[in-house]
Amino acid sequence: MKILKGLLVLSLLSTLIGCEGQNEFREDVIMAGGNYVKADTLNLGKRIYTEYCMACHGDKGDGNGVAAMGMSTPARNFTLGIMKFGDVVSGELPHDGIIKMHIKRGLQGSAMLPWDLSDTQLDAVVQYIKTFAPDTWIGKDKQLGAKIEITKDPFGLARKSSAIEQGKLVYHMSANCQSCHRAYVSHEELSKLNQIAYGEKMTDFDPTLYEVKPQESDHGYVNVPPDFTWHELRSVQNVEDMYLRLAAGVGGTAMPAWKDTLSDQEIWAVAYYVQSLMEYKDSPKRKEFLDQIEGK
């Protein structure tokens, strides 16, 4: 509660500071995807941003706001023009709908709170945020990526157990997710999975098998891949969200888009498997589960 009050105070101070000498937008612009945005919309967006966003993201949109100091998860630097959690293949420009969704829902495990804005306010602030990276977003030549649709779940609750087992195989074999995250099976089970996938048992094991491996990112900081039994996933609240994140990847990080590498059924299977791992978070069974697979 004290932290929340502090953020609100800093937000108010930022609002007062930001009101001095504001540069009003005087011309309409064409954003990526041919989105025609009026100057009045951008001016409204700037006012909304100043009130709600500037304390963390800064007056320049670079993530260096007065409330951002000491954050374990850095505030997003909008000047880079990179959206981590899009609805397109990572590296392409996402559609407005998913940006608005994340503003309304917030990002779990971070200081990004859910904001109760009207549709008009939401649209305005999204358009204004884009002006921090004009070379990325502004211009009729800029194109949005092809939207990734969440397909029909081939498993459903009736086949959830089957999905988890298939997802475990894909996670540790063809997707090799433990190369960045960590493994969630014992050496013995990993060897059996390798025999199922490739026809031979595994005898050599990576000494970092049960560790997450920090990765360089395009965001200016080292990105730590989540341990799914411990960390909250920023943009994932259900299995459908997990499917989208696997299919699209995470922009500016080593997390690739699996859309064209794995089959649709395999992506759904991994989504169910990862969600099953997430159920260990804050559970007394987590330690028992990890000790068992690590042979402790």
Residue pairs with C-beta under 8 A, 6 or more apart in sequence:
6 67
7 55
7 56
7 67
7 111
7 113
10 55
10 65
10 66
10 67
11 51
11 52
11 54
11 55
11 67
13 55
13 66
14 50
14 54
14 55
14 59
14 65
14 66
15 50
15 51
15 54
17 59
18 50
18 54
18 59
19 50
22 46
22 50
24 39
24 43
25 39
25 42
25 43
25 46
25 131
26 39
27 39
28 36
28 37
28 38
28 39
29 36
29 37
29 39
29 42
29 131
29 138
30 36
30 37
30 138
30 139
30 140
31 37
31 127
31 130
31 137
31 138
31 142
32 93
32 130
32 136
32 137
32 138
32 139
32 142
32 143
32 144
33 93
33 95
33 142
33 143
33 144
34 140
35 96
35 127
37 127
41 123
41 124
41 127
42 124
42 127
42 128
42 131
44 120
44 121
44 124
44 128
45 124
45 125
45 126
45 127
45 128
45 129
46 128
48 117
48 121
48 124
48 125
48 128
49 57
49 125
49 128
49 129
50 59
52 115
52 117
52 125
53 125
53 129
54 65
55 65
55 66
55 67
56 63
56 65
56 67
56 68
56 71
56 75
56 111
56 112
57 63
57 65
57 68
57 75
57 76
57 77
57 78
58 64
58 65
58 68
58 75
59 65
60 79
60 132
61 77
61 78
61 79
61 129
61 132
61 133
62 77
62 78
62 79
62 132
63 74
63 75
63 76
63 77
63 78
64 75
65 75
67 75
67 111
68 74
68 75
71 110
71 111
73 109
73 110
73 111
74 219
74 220
74 221
75 111
75 112
76 84
76 112
76 219
77 219
77 220
78 129
78 130
78 132
78 133
79 132
79 133
80 133
80 218
80 219
80 220
80 252
81 132
81 133
81 135
81 136
81 137
82 218
82 219
82 251
82 252
83 93
83 94
83 99
83 251
84 219
84 234
84 235
84 250
84 251
84 252
84 253
85 98
85 102
85 107
85 234
85 235
85 245
85 248
85 250
85 251
86 92
86 93
86 94
86 95
86 98
86 145
86 248
86 251
87 94
87 95
87 97
87 98
87 147
87 148
87 244
87 248
88 94
88 95
88 144
88 145
88 146
88 147
88 148
88 248
89 145
89 146
89 148
89 248
89 249
89 257
89 259
89 260
90 248
90 249
90 250
90 251
90 252
90 253
90 255
90 256
90 257
91 249
91 251
91 257
92 144
92 145
92 146
93 136
93 137
93 142
93 143
93 144
93 145
94 144
94 145
95 144
95 147
96 123
96 126
99 126
99 129
100 122
100 123
100 126
102 112
102 235
103 114
103 115
103 117
103 122
103 125
103 126
104 114
104 115
104 116
104 117
104 122
105 114
105 237
106 112
106 113
106 114
106 115
107 234
107 235
108 232
108 233
108 234
108 235
108 236
108 237
109 231
109 232
109 233
109 234
110 234
112 234
117 125
130 136
130 137
130 138
131 137
131 138
136 142
148 244
148 247
148 248
148 259
150 240
150 243
150 244
151 243
151 264
151 268
153 239
153 240
153 243
153 268
154 264
154 265
154 268
155 162
155 163
155 268
155 269
155 272
160 272
163 268
163 269
163 272
163 273
164 269
164 272
164 273
164 276
166 265
166 266
166 269
166 273
167 266
167 269
167 270
167 271
167 272
167 273
167 274
167 276
168 184
168 185
168 193
168 273
169 193
169 196
169 197
170 262
170 266
170 269
170 270
170 273
171 177
171 178
171 184
171 270
171 273
171 274
172 178
172 183
172 184
172 185
172 190
172 193
173 193
173 194
173 196
173 197
173 198
174 197
174 262
174 266
175 258
175 261
175 262
175 266
175 270
177 270
178 206
178 209
179 213
180 212
180 213
180 215
180 225
180 254
180 255
181 212
181 213
181 225
181 226
181 227
181 228
182 209
182 210
182 211
182 212
182 227
183 190
183 209
183 210
183 293
184 228
184 229
184 277
184 293
185 193
185 293
186 292
186 293
186 294
186 295
187 202
187 205
187 209
187 295
189 293
190 202
190 205
190 209
191 201
191 202
191 203
192 201
194 200
194 201
194 202
195 201
195 202
210 290
210 293
210 294
212 224
212 225
212 226
212 227
213 225
214 222
214 223
214 224
214 225
215 222
215 223
215 224
215 225
215 253
215 254
216 222
216 223
216 254
217 223
217 252
217 253
217 254
218 251
218 252
218 253
219 252
219 253
223 253
223 254
225 254
225 255
226 232
226 233
228 274
228 277
228 278
229 277
229 278
229 280
229 281
229 286
229 289
229 290
230 281
230 286
231 281
232 281
233 242
233 245
233 278
235 241
235 245
236 242
236 245
236 278
238 275
239 268
239 271
239 272
239 275
242 271
242 274
242 275
243 267
243 268
243 271
246 258
246 262
246 267
246 270
246 271
246 274
247 257
247 258
247 259
247 267
248 257
248 259
249 255
249 256
249 257
249 258
258 266
258 267
258 270
259 267
262 270
280 286
280 289
290 296
